């Protein structure tokens, strides 16, 4: 017959084995949770980087553009119009050489680089909060309804229809 001491040791061994098993399961759960949290953190970081890149691209496309305030016939004899322009709010400064224009009409396209004058005598290029005038020679489109576009530094694009032409355009006629 077994004595009480041997029975007690067998019960202790069983309880100890159950405790060790529970400890192994607990450690495994901690490891799984650590791996899962690392994956979640990596995914969140990647999503944040993608969102930031998309936001920057959208900002560049929408903000870095020129707004047309007005358009008038400035020199009817030379087929010239004058636009009053400003940089969109939140835009980065844009160099004049980086702003291209195009006027499309039935007579064919007119294109060029913008040469603007700051109304308060500021420096070259376009800056936020400043208003500019620019003269455009429309050899093909003068006097015709035209689609006029400004492309700023490979980012923002401004589109306007010049449709306020009179039968005989005169200096000072408002086109927009």
PyMOL commands that set and color helices and strands:
alter all, ss='L'
color gray80, all
select helices_A, chain A and resi 4-63+76-78+96-98
alter helices_A, ss='H'
color red, helices_A
select strands_A, chain A and resi 66-75+80-87+99-104+110-113+116-118+131-137+146-152+157-162
alter strands_A, ss='S'
color yellow, strands_A
deselect
rebuild
show_as cartoon
